[in-house]
Amino acid sequence: MHFTEGKRMANKITQLAVLTLVLSISSVSAVENDVRQLVQFPEMMQQHLISNMRDHLVVINEILLNKCLVYVELFVEWEHGHTKLAR
């Protein structure tokens, strides 16, 4: 991996960290301005909706984890001076 590619990878990791920080800060201010109202569903529908939401969160977490692992793997390869990208 060339130095500029390594620098780009480090920039992407930094951008990811900054984005995470910004999203966590913005979510705090969003809670303060929340004007949503609670809607009551029948119990069976509530359970079905919650189950679907949890399934979706599992998939989102798997996608994010896989993406993070790819970045970590590339960064470690760059740190050790070899990468699959050069092959």
Secondary structure in CASP SS format (residue, H / E / C, confidence):
PFRMAT SS
TARGET T0000
AUTHOR 0000-0000-0000
METHOD secondary structure of the structure
MODEL  1
M C 1.00
H C 1.00
F H 1.00
T H 1.00
E H 1.00
G H 1.00
K H 1.00
R H 1.00
M H 1.00
A H 1.00
N H 1.00
K H 1.00
I H 1.00
T H 1.00
Q H 1.00
L H 1.00
A H 1.00
V H 1.00
L H 1.00
T H 1.00
L H 1.00
V H 1.00
L H 1.00
S H 1.00
I H 1.00
S H 1.00
S H 1.00
V H 1.00
S H 1.00
A H 1.00
V H 1.00
E H 1.00
N C 1.00
D C 1.00
V C 1.00
R C 1.00
Q C 1.00
L C 1.00
V C 1.00
Q C 1.00
F C 1.00
P C 1.00
E H 1.00
M H 1.00
M H 1.00
Q H 1.00
Q H 1.00
H H 1.00
L H 1.00
I H 1.00
S H 1.00
N H 1.00
M H 1.00
R H 1.00
D H 1.00
H H 1.00
L H 1.00
V H 1.00
V H 1.00
I H 1.00
N H 1.00
E H 1.00
I H 1.00
L H 1.00
L H 1.00
N H 1.00
K H 1.00
C H 1.00
L H 1.00
V H 1.00
Y H 1.00
V H 1.00
E H 1.00
L H 1.00
F H 1.00
V H 1.00
E H 1.00
W H 1.00
E H 1.00
H C 1.00
G C 1.00
H C 1.00
T C 1.00
K H 1.00
L H 1.00
A H 1.00
R C 1.00
END
